[in-house]
Structure formats: C-alpha cells, structure tokens
Amino acid sequence: MNWREVAVTVSSVGEEAVADLFYQLGCLGVSVEDPELLRSYIESGNWDYHDFGEVELTGTSVVKGYFPEDDELADKLEKLDLGIRELLQRSPDWLIQAKGISLKEIDWETAWKAYFKPIHIGKHFLIKPTWEAVDPREGDIVLELDPGMAFGTGTHATTTLCLRALEDVVKPGQRVFDLGTGSGILAIAAAKLGAKVDAVDLDSVAIRVAQENVDLNHVNDQVRVVRGDLGTVLTGQADVVIANIIADVILILLPDLKRILRADGEFLASGIIENRADDVEEGLKEAGLEIVERLEDSGWILFRARWANYESV
C-alpha cells in the first residue's frame, strides 16, 4: 500500500492544533519536527547519545501526518484543508503551508529513523531504537523499540508524560490495561516495572508492531497484545488503566471504565491537547472520578484519576 505524507509548516505556537487535526482524521502516524523542542532536549542532556550539530531556531514547526492512499483519502484531505482554513481564520498571524507527497510503505518505515535517537525519560527509562547502540547507566530500564508505522517512539510529550506517571504508579504484581497501545511502549514499560499487561489496539499494524516490540524486550510472559475495540475485549479489572489516545476517544471509553478499573485503581488519561483539557476533566468527574494529578508538557495534558467514592482501608 502507498501512503500520502502531508507536511504542514506552522508557527510553533500552532503545532498542537495542527497535530490535533491529523489525530481527529484518524492518522496512523503523526510526527512533529520542532527545532525549539529539539534544542531543549539537547541542552537538558536527555539526548546524550547523538550530536545533532547546531539547531537553527526558525519559529516554525513541521507537522507530518500519514494517510493510506485509499478511497477515503480525498475526503480526509478535504477535511484537513477545511480545518487548516478554520485555524487561519482564528489565528491569521500564523504561518501555515501545506504540501503532500506519496510514499511507499517501505519509505515511511525508514525515512523518520534519522530523528529517533536514544533518550532518557523520567528517572530510569532509557528508550533505545533497535538500530542504535547504547551504554546504559546503572539503574536504567532499557526499552528497545522499533515503532515502524505505529504511534509511540517515546519522544512525543503525550508518551513521556505517561512514562513518568507509570514510574510513580505501577507496582510489581499489578495488572495494567493499555488502551490504544500503538507501538506497545507503555505496555512494555509497565511490564518492566513488574506488572502483567493487556495491550489493546484497533489497528492491525499497531498490533503487529506492538507484538514485535514485546518480543524484542523479552516480556512475552507479561504482556498480552490483543486487537479489539479498546475496553470491550478485556475481562476482569486492572489496577492501572492507561489511555494515551485523544480527548474524544477517552470520553467515549469512560462509561466502560467501571467494568475494567478496580475500585482502588488509577486511570492515566493522556494524548489530550490543551484546548480539550476542560472537556476531559468534566467528563472524568461526571464518570465518578477525581483528578489527583495534572501533568503538562508542550501543550499536552495527562490526568491521573481515581474513583471519587473510594475510601482506602
């Protein structure tokens, strides 16, 4: 199958809004090339395995989305164009340029690899692309990853927020449900923290990639990868439920949360763009949850929530 890469150059303040457009259209992959974010990572020392050279700050970011070239492509591109026009009406000072090229599947699978480098996240996680060599520090938990065409390299703010939260939340022996697992990175991280994990996704590509990454990290006995409609394929209840998706999908799955999250469990909701945070917060409260922590990074939000009527013994 061939794919259409659509690259939107936008003023840096508008990158989250453009990325959200792609997510709303069901993009199987979205990448953001942000010089300011890249420089911040370099200066922080997180990317200490690679020399990117001098990074030029342009004031713009490039947001790329990938669509299969099928019967739905024309409709999706028309909706994307309409969404960009609406953004320009609301923010006429933004610079927005869009262009598209066709890619064969093998091109997509390899073209982005130059930007995916080893990186430390949180206290202990070291994300290592399969094609890079690293020398782990004492205490590092290495997550070996080849995301292919599935979302989740660990470098996007929504995923880093989840990884940091998992370090604080997951305990050995717990059961974890990862809804919308993508590349499987969060499921693998939870397993390496000692949990048993059910990793769920609707997309067949994500399921294949997630299983390959589970195999790479030798956590097959701890992670079950299953294709299905998020919560509906799961039985029993988890101590921790992760949903690193988008706001609309999180709101849709909330009614199913009572069935799959223990009374004393915790819900990690991420993938929420800043301008949808109020909607999700209201939805969580209406579902009977209380927010115990709100984490933010680069315009993205993670809510850590528990059942409001649960009293610990």
Secondary structure, 3 states (H helix, E strand, C coil): CEEEEEEEEEEHHHHHHHHHHHHHCCCCEEEEECHHHHHHHHHHCCCCCCCCCCCCCCCEEEEEEEEECCCCHHHHHHHHHHHHHHHHHHCCCCCEEEEEEEEEHHHHHHHHHHHCCCEEECCCEEEEECCCCCCCCCCCEEEEECCCCCCCCCCCHHHHHHHHHHHHHCCCCCEEEEECCCCCHHHHHHHHCCCEEEEEECCHHHHHHHHHHHHHCCCCCCEEEEECCHHHHCCCCEEEEEEECCHHHHHHHHHHHHHHEEEEEEEEEEEEEHHHHHHHHHHHHHCCEEEEEEEEECCEEEEEEEECCCCCC
